[in-house]
Amino acid sequence: MPSPMTFDDLKAAVRDGQIDTVLVCFVDMQGRLMGKRFHAVNFVETSHRETHCCNYLLATDLEMATPEGYAASSWEKGYGDYVMRPDLGTIRPVPWLDGTAMVLCDILDHHTHEPIPHAPRQILKEQIARLKALGFDAMMATELEFFLFEGSLDHIRKSGFRDLTPISGYNEDYHIFQTTKEEGVMRPIRNHLFAAGLPVENTKGEAESGQEELNIRYAPALDCADHHSIAKHAIKEIAWQNGHAATFLPKWHADRVGSSSHVHQSLWTGETPAFYDPDQPYGMSRLMGHYMAGLIAYAPDYTYFLAPYVNSYKRFAKGTFAPTKTVWSVDNRTAGFRLCGDGTKGIRVECRIGGSDLNPYLAQAAMLAAGIKGIEDQMELAPPTKGDVYEDAKAGDIPRSLRDATETLRNSAFLRAAMGDAVIDHYTRAGEWELEEFDRTVTDWEIARGFERA
């Protein structure tokens, strides 16, 4: 499989005239790629060390507005600079753009060059380091679900986001004939991402008209989040290049199934799967039981990081494969947490709560923090739930509104201890802003910003 480019590879490609542009990017609060396009010669000569951006970019909403109330940056503080430091281990070609490469950056304080604590990539790095101190590495995989539409973004915008016709006419879950019709978009997505060094496994039709899913092979947690963000960006660009619109809005229509982003996770010690014990029920080690107990017990605390917008909560509905309960079950898609690969070395837990709008760095970090808490406190895992979990009156509920999730986040002593007050206060403010301005039903505004800006 192709690997990301080394810095030496990039310098050679620039010298040979194969690469003339370098996208220097970081991931913002919403999970989007932000940054600059550098002339490749400038990047390899000087800007590979660092560049700068305005610090408001980690304190905006989806509309790029600058809400008041953030401690980290504000009009009063003058919106100064952050340092963008390229992680040269993330350099890769961008095959769907001519002569272009990409690198991801970490965000640092302009004066001290210390990491910015509320930057999504840094938040995940902190939890990975905590886990490493316990002797474990996290392996993760995310599923990207999204909708494709017949028209382009320009066409849909000019029609007032009312001419919304999915690319297919019926449920295409696993349907080969229907997805053959969509290969004009989906084949370039698979091949371009693979050529960019992402370990793409497959695409498939999902359980609604025009709904697609991209699956990327599991990887270390930080790589997984990087892959997710790059893939999401690429899907939108490649669909646009082919005259179609792609949206990761979790619930674009009240009568349609929503889009999720399930997160698979397991812990390893070197090459040894720490979640596997062939002598225990389901092949689940006691360590995995502790991890899952924390994951489930603290799910309400971190739901905001899985469902960060008003629209996110419209996805949680009975009978739509979107969970409503914080319990686990064995290979049961009605539960919030599904045990997969039971009895094998591939045993893992799948969190099914997250929507397609999650920021993978924040979601993975929060779940790792919960799992670490479970391990540290030796929490005991309750028995699995069986049958239709939607009808389980004893099961705990997922917060059903952004208001509830934001308030739970604000009051979470566990997350404040794991991530720090500054981080939790920062993202609580983001939830508050969403509520202050946009706490209403599915609207033209939600659809409009979700198509092109999310």
Residue pairs with C-beta under 8 A, 6 or more apart in sequence:
1 194
1 197
1 199
2 194
2 195
2 196
2 197
3 197
4 89
4 90
4 91
4 92
4 196
4 197
5 13
5 91
5 92
5 93
5 101
5 197
6 88
6 91
7 44
7 48
7 88
7 91
9 91
10 19
10 22
10 40
10 44
10 91
10 101
11 44
13 19
13 40
13 101
14 20
14 40
14 41
14 43
14 44
18 99
19 40
19 93
19 99
19 100
19 101
20 39
20 40
20 99
20 100
21 37
21 38
21 39
21 40
21 97
21 99
21 100
21 101
22 37
22 38
22 39
22 40
22 43
22 44
22 100
22 101
22 102
22 103
23 33
23 35
23 36
23 37
23 38
23 94
23 100
23 101
23 102
23 103
24 35
24 36
24 37
24 38
24 43
24 47
24 51
24 84
24 86
24 103
24 105
25 33
25 34
25 35
25 102
25 103
25 104
25 105
26 33
26 34
26 35
26 53
26 57
26 84
26 104
26 105
26 106
26 107
26 119
26 121
27 33
27 34
27 104
27 120
27 121
27 225
27 229
27 359
27 361
28 34
28 57
28 58
28 60
28 120
29 58
29 59
29 60
29 118
29 120
29 359
29 427
29 430
30 61
30 62
30 308
30 359
30 454
31 120
31 228
31 229
31 232
31 357
31 358
31 359
31 360
31 361
31 362
32 229
32 233
32 453
32 454
33 229
33 230
33 233
34 53
34 57
35 53
35 84
35 105
36 51
36 53
38 47
38 51
40 99
40 101
47 86
48 86
48 88
48 103
49 85
49 86
50 83
50 84
50 85
50 86
50 108
51 83
51 84
51 86
51 105
52 81
52 82
52 83
52 84
52 110
53 81
53 82
53 84
53 107
54 79
54 80
54 81
54 82
55 72
55 73
55 79
55 80
55 81
55 82
55 110
56 66
56 73
56 79
57 82
58 72
58 73
58 82
58 107
58 116
58 118
58 119
59 66
59 67
59 70
59 72
59 73
59 74
59 426
60 66
60 67
61 67
61 430
61 433
61 434
61 437
62 309
62 449
62 450
62 453
62 454
63 449
63 453
64 453
66 75
66 79
67 429
67 430
67 433
68 74
68 75
69 429
69 432
69 433
70 426
70 429
71 422
71 425
71 426
72 116
72 118
72 422
72 426
73 79
73 80
80 110
81 110
82 107
82 108
82 109
82 110
82 116
83 107
83 108
83 109
83 110
83 113
84 105
84 106
84 107
84 108
85 105
85 106
85 107
85 108
86 103
86 104
86 105
87 103
87 104
87 105
87 106
88 103
90 102
90 103
90 104
90 226
91 101
91 102
91 103
92 101
92 102
92 103
92 196
92 197
92 230
93 100
93 101
93 102
93 195
93 196
93 197
94 100
94 101
94 102
94 196
94 234
95 191
95 192
95 195
95 196
96 188
96 192
96 234
96 237
96 238
96 241
97 237
102 196
102 230
104 121
104 226
104 229
106 115
106 119
106 121
106 122
107 115
107 116
107 119
107 121
107 122
108 114
108 115
108 116
109 115
109 116
115 122
115 125
116 122
117 123
117 126
117 420
117 422
117 423
118 422
118 423
118 426
118 427
120 225
120 359
120 361
120 362
120 365
121 222
121 225
121 361
123 361
123 362
123 365
123 419
123 423
124 221
124 222
124 225
124 361
124 362
124 364
124 365
124 368
125 222
126 365
126 419
127 221
127 364
127 365
127 368
127 369
127 372
127 418
127 419
128 137
128 138
128 221
128 222
128 368
130 368
130 369
130 372
130 418
131 137
131 138
131 267
131 368
131 372
134 372
134 375
135 269
136 267
136 268
136 269
136 274
137 220
137 221
137 267
137 268
137 269
138 220
138 221
138 265
138 266
138 267
138 268
138 364
138 368
139 218
139 219
139 220
139 221
139 224
139 265
139 266
139 267
139 268
140 218
140 219
140 220
140 221
140 224
140 225
140 263
140 264
140 265
140 266
140 364
141 215
141 216
141 217
141 218
141 219
141 224
141 263
141 264
142 216
142 224
142 225
142 227
142 228
142 261
142 262
142 263
142 264
142 360
143 213
143 214
143 215
143 260
143 261
143 262
143 263
143 264
144 213
144 214
144 215
144 216
144 228
144 231
144 232
144 235
144 248
144 261
144 356
145 206
145 211
145 212
145 213
145 248
145 259
145 260
145 261
145 356
146 211
146 212
146 213
146 214
146 232
146 235
146 246
146 247
146 248
146 259
146 356
147 166
147 208
147 210
147 211
147 212
147 246
147 247
147 249
147 252
147 259
148 166
148 167
148 182
148 185
148 210
148 212
148 239
148 244
148 245
148 246
149 156
149 164
149 165
149 166
149 167
149 210
149 244
149 245
149 246
149 247
150 165
150 166
150 167
150 244
151 159
151 163
151 165
151 244
151 245
152 240
152 243
152 244
152 245
153 240
153 245
153 451
153 452
155 163
155 245
156 163
156 164
156 245
156 451
157 448
157 451
157 452
160 444
161 444
161 447
161 448
161 451
162 444
164 252
164 253
164 447
166 208
166 209
166 210
166 211
167 181
167 182
167 185
167 210
167 244
168 178
168 181
168 182
168 205
168 209
168 210
169 209
170 178
170 209
171 207
171 208
171 209
172 178
172 179
172 205
172 206
172 208
172 209
172 210
172 211
173 204
173 205
173 206
173 207
174 204
174 205
175 205
178 205
179 186
179 203
179 204
179 205
179 212
182 205
182 212
184 242
185 238
185 239
185 242
185 244
186 203
186 212
188 238
188 241
188 242
189 203
189 214
189 234
189 235
189 238
189 239
190 200
190 202
190 203
190 214
192 234
192 238
193 200
193 214
193 216
193 230
193 231
193 234
194 200
196 230
196 234
198 216
198 227
198 230
198 231
199 216
199 217
199 219
199 227
200 214
200 215
200 216
200 217
201 215
201 216
201 217
202 214
202 215
203 212
203 213
203 214
203 215
204 212
204 213
204 215
205 211
205 212
205 213
206 212
206 213
206 257
206 259
207 257
207 321
208 256
208 257
209 256
211 257
211 259
214 231
214 235
216 224
216 227
216 228
216 231
218 224
218 264
218 266
219 227
221 265
221 364
221 368
224 360
224 364
225 360
225 361
225 364
228 261
228 360
229 360
229 361
232 248
235 246
236 246
236 452
239 245
239 246
240 246
245 451
245 452
247 450
247 451
247 454
248 259
248 356
248 357
248 450
248 454
249 259
249 311
249 356
249 357
249 446
249 447
249 450
249 451
249 454
250 258
250 259
250 260
250 307
250 309
250 311
250 312
250 314
250 315
250 355
250 356
250 357
251 258
251 259
251 311
251 312
251 314
251 315
251 442
252 442
252 447
252 450
253 442
254 314
254 442
257 320
257 321
257 322
258 314
258 315
258 317
258 320
258 322
258 355
258 356
259 315
259 355
259 356
260 315
260 321
260 322
260 352
260 354
260 355
260 356
261 354
261 355
261 356
261 357
261 358
261 360
261 363
262 350
262 351
262 352
262 354
263 350
263 351
263 354
263 360
263 363
263 364
263 367
264 340
264 348
264 349
264 350
265 348
265 349
265 350
265 351
265 364
265 367
265 368
265 371
266 273
266 274
266 275
266 288
266 346
266 347
266 348
266 349
267 273
267 274
267 275
267 287
267 288
267 291
267 371
268 274
273 345
273 346
273 347
274 285
274 287
274 288
275 284
275 285
275 287
275 288
275 291
275 347
275 348
275 349
276 283
276 284
276 285
276 288
276 344
276 345
276 347
277 283
277 284
277 285
277 286
277 288
278 343
280 286
282 330
282 339
282 342
282 343
282 347
283 342
283 343
283 344
283 347
284 339
284 342
284 347
287 375
288 347
288 349
289 380
289 381
290 374
290 375
290 377
290 378
290 379
290 380
290 381
291 349
291 371
291 372
291 374
291 375
292 328
292 337
292 349
292 371
292 374
292 381
293 374
293 379
293 380
293 381
293 382
294 370
294 371
294 372
294 373
294 374
294 375
294 377
294 379
295 337
295 349
295 351
295 367
295 370
295 371
295 374
296 326
296 327
296 328
296 336
296 337
296 381
296 382
296 396
297 370
297 374
297 379
298 369
298 370
298 373
298 412
298 414
298 415
299 326
299 336
299 337
299 353
299 370
299 396
299 398
300 326
300 396
300 398
300 399
300 405
300 408
301 366
301 370
301 408
301 409
301 412
301 414
301 415
302 363
302 366
302 367
302 369
302 370
302 409
302 412
302 415
303 353
303 398
303 399
303 405
303 408
303 409
304 402
304 405
304 406
304 408
304 409
304 427
304 428
304 431
305 358
305 359
305 362
305 363
305 365
305 366
305 409
305 427
306 312
306 351
306 353
306 354
306 355
306 358
306 363
306 366
307 313
307 315
307 316
307 353
307 354
307 355
307 357
307 358
307 399
307 402
307 405
308 357
308 358
308 359
308 362
308 402
308 430
308 431
308 434
309 357
309 402
309 434
309 438
309 446
310 402
310 434
310 435
310 438
310 439
310 440
310 446
311 357
311 442
311 446
311 450
312 355
312 357
312 402
313 399
313 400
313 401
313 402
313 405
314 442
315 322
315 355
316 322
316 323
316 324
316 398
316 400
317 324
318 324
318 390
319 390
321 333
321 334
321 352
322 352
322 355
323 334
323 335
323 336
323 352
323 353
323 389
323 398
324 336
324 389
324 390
324 397
324 398
324 400
325 335
325 336
325 385
325 389
325 390
325 392
325 395
325 396
325 397
325 398
326 336
326 337
326 353
326 395
326 396
326 397
326 398
327 335
327 336
327 337
327 382
327 384
327 385
327 389
327 392
327 395
327 396
328 335
328 336
328 337
328 338
328 339
328 349
328 381
328 384
328 385
329 335
329 337
329 338
329 339
329 384
329 385
329 386
329 389
330 338
330 339
330 342
330 384
331 338
331 339
331 340
331 342
332 338
332 384
332 385
332 386
332 389
333 352
334 388
334 389
334 390
335 352
335 385
335 389
336 351
336 352
336 353
336 389
336 398
337 349
337 350
337 351
337 352
338 349
338 350
338 352
339 347
339 348
339 349
339 350
339 384
340 346
340 347
340 348
340 349
340 350
341 347
341 348
351 367
353 398
354 363
357 450
357 454
362 427
365 419
366 415
366 419
369 414
369 415
369 418
369 419
370 414
372 418
373 379
373 414
373 418
385 392
385 395
389 395
399 405
399 408
402 431
402 434
402 435
402 439
403 435
403 439
405 431
406 428
406 431
406 432
406 434
406 435
409 415
409 424
409 427
409 428
409 431
410 424
410 428
412 424
415 424
416 424
438 445
438 446
